[in-house]
Each structure stands twice: as structure tokens, then as C-alpha cells.
Amino acid sequence: MIHYLGPVKELVLKLWRWFASRTWYIKTLVIAGLIIALHWLYLILLIITFPPITMTQIGSLTGGLGLKRDYVPLSEISYQLGLAVMAAEDQVFPDHFGLDFESIEKAVEFNKTHRRTKHGASTISQQVAKNVFLWQGRSWLRKGFEVYFTFMIELLWTKERILSMYLNTIEMGPGIFGAEAASQSYFKKASSKLTRSEAALIAACLPNPKRFHPNAPSAWIQQRQNWIMVQMSQIESDEDVIAILASMYHR
């Protein structure tokens, strides 16, 4: 082992001397190139693995809420939950390339006349981008990064992978992340065993999982649960939806 350290050390020193002798412009380009390369490598690695921790999970830990999670493949999650989150959060998920411009336009018009209640238009892809890669908060800078990461995951990942990442990293309660942790916490069962009603109830709480809980649903949550179940019936025969949920259908 020691025999090979000499050439490695020599190579590192040569590279360092080369870098140190360059102009600030070249140094900046080299550093930027390394950052981009590492960023692409991480995005590619996430095609086959889950992140060690997400920015949202870090926020939960630092905020004193703890962290409950259990990453599982899409095939071990009930297709009812996959169907429920699409029905509730992003019914055009199979068709867009990250952004739903029609929903954005509707949200802008609604928010112009409703100052107290704000409607969002984030797709499942956008929610994955900001939960996995970005810090908490609101700013134009963060929104710009959100759009960038959304397009990147749509470019590099399949829709199935995006949905899998969503169902494993989305916050589903205070300190509770992902389908498996939520299913165990609220229903004491594996996420593969979730019923249609239970899946719709979890999805109904997603707009504000710290406030709304499946084990104590308010009248509004129950109403939203019923609406989601109607929407599930309407989209479940769509061929594109069926294709995305194919690995979950044996449940």
C-alpha cells in the first residue's frame, strides 16, 4: 500500500502546482468545473440510491422535531399512495417537464385577490427539488435554484424515480419523512399495506403536515380526503399514470 502512495502524492503535488500557477480566471473556471462535475455525479448517484440526508430533514433535526424515515423502493409502497399523491398534488405529473404552467397561472390569479390564503402550484418534481437539494425559506434565489434542479431531475431521472424520491423524502408529519415512516407512525403497518382511504388521508395532509395529522383529521381534511378519492378514480385509468405506477400494482 505504501508503495503506491509515492506516485499518488507526486501527482497531487503536480496538480496543485499547476493550479497555483494559473490566473484567477483559470482558477475560477477550474473550481466551477469541479463543482458542476460533483453536482452531476450526485444527481446521477441518486438514480440508484437515496440521499444520506436532505435539506428538509436537516431543518427538522435542527428545529428539534427529530427524524423518522425508512427508505423503501417504489415496489414496496402501495400503489394507492402513489395514485393519491398524484391526484392531490400533481395530476399532470406524467405529462409535464417539471413545471405546470397552467396551474402557475391559476395560482397567480388567485393570489392577486386572496391576500390571506395563498395557493401554490408546485409539481411533484418541484417538491422533490426543493426538499432534497434546497434550504428552507422563500426568495427569488431559492426559486431560481428550484427551477434549475427541477429541470435537472426531469432530464436525468425517470418519472418513476422522481415519484419514488418524493414518496421517500416528503415530510408527512412533524419529523416524519416518507411513506414507510408515515404508515408505521399513523397506521402501524407497512406502507405496502395502505388502503385507498388511508392513502388519500395521508395525501390530504400534505399541504401542511406539521398542522394536519391523519390520526386526528379535521373536518376539512376529511372533506379533502373524499375529494382526493374521487380524483383517484378519475385518473387511475390513464395509461401514463398506469405506466408510472406499474411497479406498485402488485400491491
C-alpha positions as YAML, in Angstrom:
chain: A
units: angstrom
residues:
- id: 1
  name: MET
  ca: [0.00, 0.00, 0.00]
- id: 2
  name: ILE
  ca: [2.78, 2.44, 0.96]
- id: 3
  name: HIS
  ca: [4.47, 1.63, -2.35]
- id: 4
  name: TYR
  ca: [1.60, 3.30, -4.23]
- id: 5
  name: LEU
  ca: [1.40, 6.43, -2.07]
- id: 6
  name: GLY
  ca: [4.52, 7.97, -3.58]
- id: 7
  name: PRO
  ca: [3.17, 8.30, -7.16]
- id: 8
  name: VAL
  ca: [-0.21, 9.48, -5.86]
- id: 9
  name: LYS
  ca: [1.42, 12.14, -3.69]
- id: 10
  name: GLU
  ca: [3.58, 13.24, -6.62]
- id: 11
  name: LEU
  ca: [0.54, 13.54, -8.88]
- id: 12
  name: VAL
  ca: [-1.35, 15.59, -6.29]
- id: 13
  name: LEU
  ca: [1.61, 17.95, -5.88]
- id: 14
  name: LYS
  ca: [1.92, 18.38, -9.64]
- id: 15
  name: LEU
  ca: [-1.76, 19.20, -9.95]
- id: 16
  name: TRP
  ca: [-1.55, 21.64, -7.06]
- id: 17
  name: ARG
  ca: [1.50, 23.39, -8.55]
- id: 18
  name: TRP
  ca: [-0.28, 23.63, -11.88]
- id: 19
  name: PHE
  ca: [-3.40, 25.09, -10.22]
- id: 20
  name: ALA
  ca: [-1.39, 27.53, -8.08]
- id: 21
  name: SER
  ca: [0.41, 28.89, -11.15]
- id: 22
  name: ARG
  ca: [-2.78, 29.69, -13.06]
- id: 23
  name: THR
  ca: [-4.50, 33.08, -13.22]
- id: 24
  name: TRP
  ca: [-7.51, 33.81, -11.03]
- id: 25
  name: TYR
  ca: [-9.74, 33.44, -14.09]
- id: 26
  name: ILE
  ca: [-8.49, 29.90, -14.80]
- id: 27
  name: LYS
  ca: [-8.71, 29.02, -11.10]
- id: 28
  name: THR
  ca: [-12.33, 30.18, -11.04]
- id: 29
  name: LEU
  ca: [-13.15, 28.08, -14.10]
- id: 30
  name: VAL
  ca: [-11.47, 25.02, -12.58]
- id: 31
  name: ILE
  ca: [-13.33, 25.37, -9.28]
- id: 32
  name: ALA
  ca: [-16.63, 25.95, -11.08]
- id: 33
  name: GLY
  ca: [-15.97, 22.91, -13.25]
- id: 34
  name: LEU
  ca: [-15.29, 20.73, -10.22]
- id: 35
  name: ILE
  ca: [-18.47, 21.93, -8.51]
- id: 36
  name: ILE
  ca: [-20.53, 21.19, -11.63]
- id: 37
  name: ALA
  ca: [-18.92, 17.76, -12.03]
- id: 38
  name: LEU
  ca: [-19.61, 16.82, -8.39]
- id: 39
  name: HIS
  ca: [-23.15, 18.13, -8.71]
- id: 40
  name: TRP
  ca: [-23.81, 15.99, -11.79]
- id: 41
  name: LEU
  ca: [-22.21, 12.98, -10.11]
- id: 42
  name: TYR
  ca: [-24.52, 13.37, -7.10]
- id: 43
  name: LEU
  ca: [-27.59, 13.68, -9.33]
- id: 44
  name: ILE
  ca: [-26.57, 10.52, -11.19]
- id: 45
  name: LEU
  ca: [-25.89, 8.63, -7.95]
- id: 46
  name: LEU
  ca: [-29.40, 9.49, -6.77]
- id: 47
  name: ILE
  ca: [-30.77, 7.50, -9.68]
- id: 48
  name: ILE
  ca: [-29.81, 4.31, -7.85]
- id: 49
  name: THR
  ca: [-29.68, 5.37, -4.19]
- id: 50
  name: PHE
  ca: [-31.41, 7.70, -1.75]
- id: 51
  name: PRO
  ca: [-29.73, 10.79, -0.25]
- id: 52
  name: PRO
  ca: [-27.96, 10.28, 3.09]
- id: 53
  name: ILE
  ca: [-29.97, 13.26, 4.31]
- id: 54
  name: THR
  ca: [-31.99, 16.04, 2.68]
- id: 55
  name: MET
  ca: [-32.04, 19.75, 3.40]
- id: 56
  name: THR
  ca: [-35.59, 19.47, 4.76]
- id: 57
  name: GLN
  ca: [-34.53, 16.65, 7.08]
- id: 58
  name: ILE
  ca: [-31.62, 18.74, 8.34]
- id: 59
  name: GLY
  ca: [-34.12, 21.50, 9.09]
- id: 60
  name: SER
  ca: [-36.25, 19.05, 11.06]
- id: 61
  name: LEU
  ca: [-33.27, 17.92, 13.13]
- id: 62
  name: THR
  ca: [-32.02, 21.43, 13.86]
- id: 63
  name: GLY
  ca: [-35.57, 22.52, 14.66]
- id: 64
  name: GLY
  ca: [-35.91, 19.88, 17.38]
- id: 65
  name: LEU
  ca: [-38.52, 17.75, 15.58]
- id: 66
  name: GLY
  ca: [-36.26, 14.74, 15.17]
- id: 67
  name: LEU
  ca: [-36.09, 12.49, 12.14]
- id: 68
  name: LYS
  ca: [-38.14, 9.38, 11.41]
- id: 69
  name: ARG
  ca: [-37.57, 7.82, 7.99]
- id: 70
  name: ASP
  ca: [-37.19, 4.45, 6.35]
- id: 71
  name: TYR
  ca: [-36.31, 4.48, 2.67]
- id: 72
  name: VAL
  ca: [-38.04, 1.73, 0.66]
- id: 73
  name: PRO
  ca: [-38.20, 1.06, -3.10]
- id: 74
  name: LEU
  ca: [-41.29, 2.09, -5.03]
- id: 75
  name: SER
  ca: [-42.29, -1.56, -5.37]
- id: 76
  name: GLU
  ca: [-42.73, -1.75, -1.57]
- id: 77
  name: ILE
  ca: [-45.18, 1.16, -1.38]
- id: 78
  name: SER
  ca: [-48.89, 0.72, -2.02]
- id: 79
  name: TYR
  ca: [-49.86, 1.97, -5.47]
- id: 80
  name: GLN
  ca: [-52.83, 3.61, -3.72]
- id: 81
  name: LEU
  ca: [-50.44, 6.14, -2.17]
- id: 82
  name: GLY
  ca: [-48.72, 6.83, -5.48]
- id: 83
  name: LEU
  ca: [-52.12, 7.39, -7.05]
- id: 84
  name: ALA
  ca: [-53.28, 9.52, -4.11]
- id: 85
  name: VAL
  ca: [-50.35, 11.96, -4.21]
- id: 86
  name: MET
  ca: [-50.72, 12.41, -7.96]
- id: 87
  name: ALA
  ca: [-54.45, 13.02, -7.55]
- id: 88
  name: ALA
  ca: [-53.85, 15.51, -4.74]
- id: 89
  name: GLU
  ca: [-50.63, 17.26, -5.70]
- id: 90
  name: ASP
  ca: [-49.95, 16.92, -9.42]
- id: 91
  name: GLN
  ca: [-52.50, 15.35, -11.75]
- id: 92
  name: VAL
  ca: [-50.46, 16.23, -14.85]
- id: 93
  name: PHE
  ca: [-47.26, 14.71, -13.42]
- id: 94
  name: PRO
  ca: [-46.91, 12.22, -16.32]
- id: 95
  name: ASP
  ca: [-47.19, 14.99, -18.92]
- id: 96
  name: HIS
  ca: [-45.07, 17.96, -17.83]
- id: 97
  name: PHE
  ca: [-41.32, 18.50, -17.83]
- id: 98
  name: GLY
  ca: [-41.18, 19.78, -14.27]
- id: 99
  name: LEU
  ca: [-43.44, 22.83, -14.30]
- id: 100
  name: ASP
  ca: [-47.22, 23.05, -14.66]
- id: 101
  name: PHE
  ca: [-47.66, 26.45, -16.31]
- id: 102
  name: GLU
  ca: [-51.46, 26.31, -16.30]
- id: 103
  name: SER
  ca: [-51.53, 25.76, -12.52]
- id: 104
  name: ILE
  ca: [-48.95, 28.52, -12.03]
- id: 105
  name: GLU
  ca: [-51.15, 30.96, -13.96]
- id: 106
  name: LYS
  ca: [-54.22, 29.99, -11.92]
- id: 107
  name: ALA
  ca: [-52.29, 30.36, -8.64]
- id: 108
  name: VAL
  ca: [-51.04, 33.81, -9.63]
- id: 109
  name: GLU
  ca: [-54.58, 34.98, -10.43]
- id: 110
  name: PHE
  ca: [-55.96, 33.52, -7.19]
- id: 111
  name: ASN
  ca: [-53.23, 35.08, -5.05]
- id: 112
  name: LYS
  ca: [-53.88, 38.51, -6.54]
- id: 113
  name: THR
  ca: [-57.33, 38.59, -4.95]
- id: 114
  name: HIS
  ca: [-56.71, 36.48, -1.83]
- id: 115
  name: ARG
  ca: [-54.13, 38.03, 0.44]
- id: 116
  name: ARG
  ca: [-54.64, 35.77, 3.46]
- id: 117
  name: THR
  ca: [-54.86, 32.43, 1.65]
- id: 118
  name: LYS
  ca: [-52.15, 31.63, -0.88]
- id: 119
  name: HIS
  ca: [-52.30, 28.86, -3.46]
- id: 120
  name: GLY
  ca: [-49.14, 27.17, -4.64]
- id: 121
  name: ALA
  ca: [-48.55, 25.38, -7.93]
- id: 122
  name: SER
  ca: [-45.53, 23.23, -7.18]
- id: 123
  name: THR
  ca: [-45.40, 19.96, -9.07]
- id: 124
  name: ILE
  ca: [-44.15, 16.72, -7.55]
- id: 125
  name: SER
  ca: [-40.86, 17.32, -9.37]
- id: 126
  name: GLN
  ca: [-40.51, 20.81, -7.87]
- id: 127
  name: GLN
  ca: [-41.23, 19.50, -4.39]
- id: 128
  name: VAL
  ca: [-38.52, 16.87, -4.78]
- id: 129
  name: ALA
  ca: [-36.07, 19.52, -5.99]
- id: 130
  name: LYS
  ca: [-36.60, 21.85, -3.04]
- id: 131
  name: ASN
  ca: [-36.89, 19.15, -0.38]
- id: 132
  name: VAL
  ca: [-33.78, 17.22, -1.43]
- id: 133
  name: PHE
  ca: [-31.44, 19.98, -2.56]
- id: 134
  name: LEU
  ca: [-32.50, 23.36, -1.16]
- id: 135
  name: TRP
  ca: [-32.62, 25.21, 2.13]
- id: 136
  name: GLN
  ca: [-35.88, 26.27, 3.78]
- id: 137
  name: GLY
  ca: [-37.33, 29.71, 3.14]
- id: 138
  name: ARG
  ca: [-38.66, 31.88, 0.35]
- id: 139
  name: SER
  ca: [-36.59, 34.02, -2.01]
- id: 140
  name: TRP
  ca: [-36.14, 34.59, -5.71]
- id: 141
  name: LEU
  ca: [-32.69, 33.00, -5.48]
- id: 142
  name: ARG
  ca: [-34.14, 29.82, -3.97]
- id: 143
  name: LYS
  ca: [-36.92, 29.78, -6.57]
- id: 144
  name: GLY
  ca: [-34.31, 30.04, -9.32]
- id: 145
  name: PHE
  ca: [-32.37, 27.08, -7.93]
- id: 146
  name: GLU
  ca: [-35.65, 25.18, -7.55]
- id: 147
  name: VAL
  ca: [-36.44, 25.59, -11.25]
- id: 148
  name: TYR
  ca: [-32.88, 24.56, -12.16]
- id: 149
  name: PHE
  ca: [-32.91, 21.39, -10.04]
- id: 150
  name: THR
  ca: [-36.43, 20.57, -11.26]
- id: 151
  name: PHE
  ca: [-35.30, 20.58, -14.87]
- id: 152
  name: MET
  ca: [-32.16, 18.61, -13.98]
- id: 153
  name: ILE
  ca: [-34.02, 15.75, -12.29]
- id: 154
  name: GLU
  ca: [-36.58, 15.68, -15.10]
- id: 155
  name: LEU
  ca: [-33.68, 15.40, -17.54]
- id: 156
  name: LEU
  ca: [-31.72, 12.71, -15.68]
- id: 157
  name: TRP
  ca: [-34.35, 10.72, -13.78]
- id: 158
  name: THR
  ca: [-37.40, 8.78, -14.90]
- id: 159
  name: LYS
  ca: [-40.86, 9.73, -13.67]
- id: 160
  name: GLU
  ca: [-40.84, 6.55, -11.59]
- id: 161
  name: ARG
  ca: [-37.62, 7.63, -9.91]
- id: 162
  name: ILE
  ca: [-38.96, 11.11, -9.19]
- id: 163
  name: LEU
  ca: [-42.11, 9.63, -7.63]
- id: 164
  name: SER
  ca: [-40.02, 7.18, -5.61]
- id: 165
  name: MET
  ca: [-37.84, 10.00, -4.30]
- id: 166
  name: TYR
  ca: [-40.94, 12.05, -3.48]
- id: 167
  name: LEU
  ca: [-42.63, 9.25, -1.56]
- id: 168
  name: ASN
  ca: [-39.46, 8.60, 0.43]
- id: 169
  name: THR
  ca: [-38.38, 12.16, 1.26]
- id: 170
  name: ILE
  ca: [-41.55, 14.26, 1.54]
- id: 171
  name: GLU
  ca: [-42.45, 15.42, 5.05]
- id: 172
  name: MET
  ca: [-45.62, 13.65, 6.19]
- id: 173
  name: GLY
  ca: [-45.73, 14.85, 9.77]
- id: 174
  name: PRO
  ca: [-43.54, 16.61, 12.36]
- id: 175
  name: GLY
  ca: [-40.17, 14.91, 11.87]
- id: 176
  name: ILE
  ca: [-41.79, 12.13, 9.82]
- id: 177
  name: PHE
  ca: [-40.41, 11.66, 6.31]
- id: 178
  name: GLY
  ca: [-41.55, 9.27, 3.64]
- id: 179
  name: ALA
  ca: [-44.31, 6.76, 3.12]
- id: 180
  name: GLU
  ca: [-42.91, 3.98, 5.29]
- id: 181
  name: ALA
  ca: [-42.32, 6.16, 8.36]
- id: 182
  name: ALA
  ca: [-45.75, 7.78, 7.95]
- id: 183
  name: SER
  ca: [-47.54, 4.46, 7.54]
- id: 184
  name: GLN
  ca: [-45.83, 2.99, 10.60]
- id: 185
  name: SER
  ca: [-46.45, 6.13, 12.69]
- id: 186
  name: TYR
  ca: [-50.13, 6.62, 11.82]
- id: 187
  name: PHE
  ca: [-51.44, 3.15, 10.93]
- id: 188
  name: LYS
  ca: [-48.90, 0.74, 12.47]
- id: 189
  name: LYS
  ca: [-48.40, -1.09, 9.19]
- id: 190
  name: ALA
  ca: [-46.01, -1.25, 6.25]
- id: 191
  name: SER
  ca: [-46.62, 1.29, 3.50]
- id: 192
  name: SER
  ca: [-47.23, -1.61, 1.10]
- id: 193
  name: LYS
  ca: [-50.43, -2.37, 3.07]
- id: 194
  name: LEU
  ca: [-52.01, 1.08, 2.92]
- id: 195
  name: THR
  ca: [-55.64, 1.10, 1.82]
- id: 196
  name: ARG
  ca: [-57.17, 3.57, -0.61]
- id: 197
  name: SER
  ca: [-58.78, 5.53, 2.22]
- id: 198
  name: GLU
  ca: [-55.57, 5.65, 4.27]
- id: 199
  name: ALA
  ca: [-53.51, 6.75, 1.28]
- id: 200
  name: ALA
  ca: [-55.97, 9.54, 0.50]
- id: 201
  name: LEU
  ca: [-55.89, 10.66, 4.13]
- id: 202
  name: ILE
  ca: [-52.08, 10.91, 4.12]
- id: 203
  name: ALA
  ca: [-52.20, 12.85, 0.84]
- id: 204
  name: ALA
  ca: [-54.87, 15.17, 2.24]
- id: 205
  name: CYS
  ca: [-52.48, 16.32, 4.98]
- id: 206
  name: LEU
  ca: [-49.53, 17.09, 2.68]
- id: 207
  name: PRO
  ca: [-50.23, 20.82, 2.21]
- id: 208
  name: ASN
  ca: [-49.30, 21.34, 5.88]
- id: 209
  name: PRO
  ca: [-48.09, 18.09, 7.50]
- id: 210
  name: LYS
  ca: [-46.98, 19.84, 10.69]
- id: 211
  name: ARG
  ca: [-50.51, 21.10, 11.29]
- id: 212
  name: PHE
  ca: [-52.67, 18.29, 9.90]
- id: 213
  name: HIS
  ca: [-52.34, 14.66, 11.01]
- id: 214
  name: PRO
  ca: [-54.02, 11.51, 9.65]
- id: 215
  name: ASN
  ca: [-54.65, 10.21, 13.19]
- id: 216
  name: ALA
  ca: [-56.74, 13.27, 14.09]
- id: 217
  name: PRO
  ca: [-58.25, 14.56, 10.82]
- id: 218
  name: SER
  ca: [-60.22, 17.78, 10.92]
- id: 219
  name: ALA
  ca: [-63.49, 18.19, 9.02]
- id: 220
  name: TRP
  ca: [-61.59, 19.97, 6.26]
- id: 221
  name: ILE
  ca: [-59.08, 17.13, 5.96]
- id: 222
  name: GLN
  ca: [-61.89, 14.58, 5.78]
- id: 223
  name: GLN
  ca: [-63.55, 16.62, 3.06]
- id: 224
  name: ARG
  ca: [-60.27, 16.84, 1.18]
- id: 225
  name: GLN
  ca: [-59.73, 13.09, 1.64]
- id: 226
  name: ASN
  ca: [-63.08, 12.40, -0.04]
- id: 227
  name: TRP
  ca: [-62.23, 14.78, -2.90]
- id: 228
  name: ILE
  ca: [-58.88, 13.03, -3.42]
- id: 229
  name: MET
  ca: [-60.57, 9.63, -3.60]
- id: 230
  name: VAL
  ca: [-62.87, 10.95, -6.33]
- id: 231
  name: GLN
  ca: [-59.86, 12.30, -8.22]
- id: 232
  name: MET
  ca: [-58.06, 8.96, -7.82]
- id: 233
  name: SER
  ca: [-60.97, 7.22, -9.54]
- id: 234
  name: GLN
  ca: [-60.81, 9.69, -12.40]
- id: 235
  name: ILE
  ca: [-57.08, 9.42, -13.15]
- id: 236
  name: GLU
  ca: [-56.33, 5.76, -12.38]
- id: 237
  name: SER
  ca: [-57.38, 4.57, -15.85]
- id: 238
  name: ASP
  ca: [-54.97, 6.98, -17.57]
- id: 239
  name: GLU
  ca: [-52.34, 4.98, -19.46]
- id: 240
  name: ASP
  ca: [-49.48, 7.28, -18.44]
- id: 241
  name: VAL
  ca: [-50.48, 7.06, -14.77]
- id: 242
  name: ILE
  ca: [-50.69, 3.27, -15.03]
- id: 243
  name: ALA
  ca: [-47.21, 3.16, -16.59]
- id: 244
  name: ILE
  ca: [-45.64, 5.20, -13.78]
- id: 245
  name: LEU
  ca: [-47.32, 3.10, -11.08]
- id: 246
  name: ALA
  ca: [-46.61, -0.23, -12.83]
- id: 247
  name: SER
  ca: [-44.07, -1.46, -10.27]
- id: 248
  name: MET
  ca: [-46.56, -0.77, -7.46]
- id: 249
  name: TYR
  ca: [-49.62, -2.53, -8.92]
- id: 250
  name: HIS
  ca: [-48.96, -5.94, -7.37]
- id: 251
  name: ARG
  ca: [-49.89, -4.46, -4.01]
...
